[in-house]
Amino acid sequence: MGGFNLQDLMSKAKAQYDTLQKKMQETVVEASSGGGTVTAKMDGRKQLLSLRIDPEAVKSGDVEMLQDLVLAAVNEAARKIDTMMQSTLVVSLYCYHSEQSEGALHFPAASRLHGLHSAHNDH
């Protein structure tokens, strides 16, 4: 019977962390507000890569409106990153769980309980 290998587990966790970090760096989202008046581009680390403001918005002289549009675009980009990273994490955890299930530890007591449950459901 194989033993639990903590070093192997830590190595796999580090590899998954490194993969997630790389994906975060490579992920780029774009969000806009005001019907495209302001567009923010952000990477997976939530670093703002670019901010585009339609020159017509500046001409209006409404600074408060422009500030609100910038905030809305940047916050929406951050929400998109959060959603993408949560989805990526869920998929990573699912894959990890599936991998672990293939080599899962089997406990005799659990097998007996499962057998009792199955026998009970057959009646």
N, C-alpha and C positions, 0 to 999 in steps of 0.2 A: 504494500500500500504506500503510495507516494506521500511525502510530507508536505507541509505548508512551507513555501519558500518566500519569505518576506522580501528578500533582496530582488527576486524576480518580480514580485508585485510592485515594489517601489520603482523598479526600472520601467515597467509598463506604464505606471502612473506618470512618470517623468516624460516618457515618450508621448503620451496623450496630451500632457500639458504643453509640451513643445509644439505639437501639431496645432493645438488650439491657439497658441500665441502666434504662430505663423499665419493661420487663417485670419486672425484678428487684424494682422498687419496688411494682409492682402485684400480684405473686405473693404469696399468703398460703397457708400450709399449717397444718394442725393435726395434732398427734400426742398420743397419750395413753399412759399406763402404769397398771399396777395395775387393769386392767379399767375404766378411765375415772376412777380416783381422782384422777389428776393429768392435766390437759390443758394443752398448751403451744401457743400460736399464734405463728407466726414469719413475717416477710416474707422476700422474696428476697435481701435484704442481710444476712440472719441476725440481724435485730433482733427480740428477743423482744417481741411485741406484748401478749400477755396470758398469765397463768398462773392456771389455776383448780385449786383443791384442794378436794376433797370435805370438808366440815366433819367428817364422821365419822372421817376419817383423822387429823385433828388431835386429836380426842377420845381416840384410842387412846394417845396419849402416846409412841408409838414414833417418835422424831425421826429416828433413823438410817434406818428404813424409808422415811419420808417424803422424806428427802434423796435416797435412791436412786431413788425414784419420780420426783422432780423432774428429776434428772439424766437418767434414761432417757427421759422425755418430751421434754426439750429436745434431747437428742442425736438422737432419732428425727426430730424436726422438722428439724434441721440436715441429716440424711441425705436427707430428702425434698427439701429445697431443692437439695442437691448433685445429686441425680438429675435433678430438673427442669431445672436449669441446664445440665447436661451434655447432656441431650436437646435443649434449645433451641440450644445451641452446635452440636451435630452437624447439626441441621436448617439452621441459618444457614450453616454451612460447605458443606453440600450444595447449598443454593440458590446460594451464591456460586460454587461450582465449576460448577454447571450454567450459570449466567449467563456465566461466563468461557469455557466450552466453546463456546458459541454464537458467540463472537467470537474463538475461539482462533487463535493464530498457527500458520501451517502452514509446515513446513520441508520443502523438496524432498527432502532426504536421508531424512527420516522416511517420506515418501510412497514413495520407492523401496524402503525396507526393508519397508514394509507390503506393497507389491506383490510382493516376493520371497517374503515369508511366505505370502501368499495363493496364489501360484503353486505353492509347495512343498506346500501343503496340498491342492491340487487333484489331485495325482498319487497 
